[in-house]
C-alpha cells in the first residue's frame, strides 16, 4: 500500500500537540492554530517515525517542527504546527457560550441516521 498524506499530518499533529502539552505552564493548555506538511517521499511499507522539536516556545504560542522518516532513514514528510497556549478552563466554571455540536449535528441529520 501507499501511506496517505493525511496520515502523516495526523501523526505530525499528534506528536506536535503532545510536545506542546508537556511544555505548557501549569493551568494552561495548547490548542492548534495552524499545521502544514510537505510530503517529500512516499512510504509503501515498514514504519514511519516522527520526531518533534520546538522551534519557538513562547508565553502565548508554540511552534513545533515534525520530521518523519521511513525505515531507511529517508525523510518522507516535514510538518510545522503552531499552537496557542491558553488558560485551562476550570471544570467547575460555567460553559456559557460553549459550542454544542452534537445538538446541531443530530438536528440536521437524516431521520435514519444512527449515531
N, C-alpha and C positions, 0 to 999 in steps of 0.2 A: 504494500500500500504506500500511499504518499501522505505524509503528515500535513494536515490542513493548516494554513497560516493562522486561522483563528485560534487553533490550539496553542500555538506559540504565544499569541497575545494573552491568552488565559494564563499560561504559565508565567509570563512576564508580570502580569498584573498581580498574580498571587504572591510571587516572590517579592516584588517591589512593595506591595502593601504590607507584607509581614515585616519587612525591614523597617518601613515607616512606623508601623505599630509599635515595634520594640524600641524605636528611637524617640517616641513621644514622651513628653514630660508627664508626670502623674496628673490624673484628672483631665487628660486630653486624649483625642483620638485622631486618626488620619482618615481622610476621605479623598477619593480620587477626583482630580481636576482634568487631567489630560493623559493620554497614552498614545504613543506612536510606535510603529515597528517597521523595520526594513528586513525583508526576507532575502537572504543572500545565497543560500544553498538549500536544496531540498533534502529532506530526510525520508528515506524509504524503508529503513529497518533499524533495529537497535534502540539505543537510548538517546534522548536529547537531555542535556544537563544545562540548567540555567544558574547563573551567578549574578547576584545583585550587588552593586556598590553605590554608596551615596555620592552624589555629585555636589549636593547642597543640602545642609541641614540647618534650616532657619527657624525662627520663632513661629512663623505662620505658614511656611511652605517647606516642602522637602522635594528634591529631585533625585531620582534613582536611575542608574544605568543598568540594564539587564542584558547580559551576553549569553547566548545559547550555542552550545557546541554539540556535534554528533560524537559517536564513539571514537571516530578517528581524530577527534580534537579540532575538527574544522568548524569555523564559525558559520552557523546556519541562520541566525537572526540576531539583530540588535534592537533593543527597545529602550525607550525612555518614558518614565512615568513621573508626573507631577502630582503631589499630594498636598491638600490643605490640612493644616493642623488646627483643630477646633477644640473648644472646651467640651468635655463629655457631658451629656445630659443626664441629670440625676434620675434614677429610676422612680423616685417619688414625685418628680415635677409633673405638672400637667402638660400634656402634649397638645395644647391649643394650636390649631392651625396645621397639625401634622397631616401629611397625606394619608388618605385612606384608599389605597389602591385596590384592595380586594373588593370593596363595595362598588367601585366604579367598574372594575373588570367584570364582575358577575352580572351587573345591571345591563351591560351591553352584549353579553354572550348569548348565543343561540339557546333556545329552550332545551335542546338535547345535550347541552354541554354538561359534563360531569367533572368537577374539579377534583 
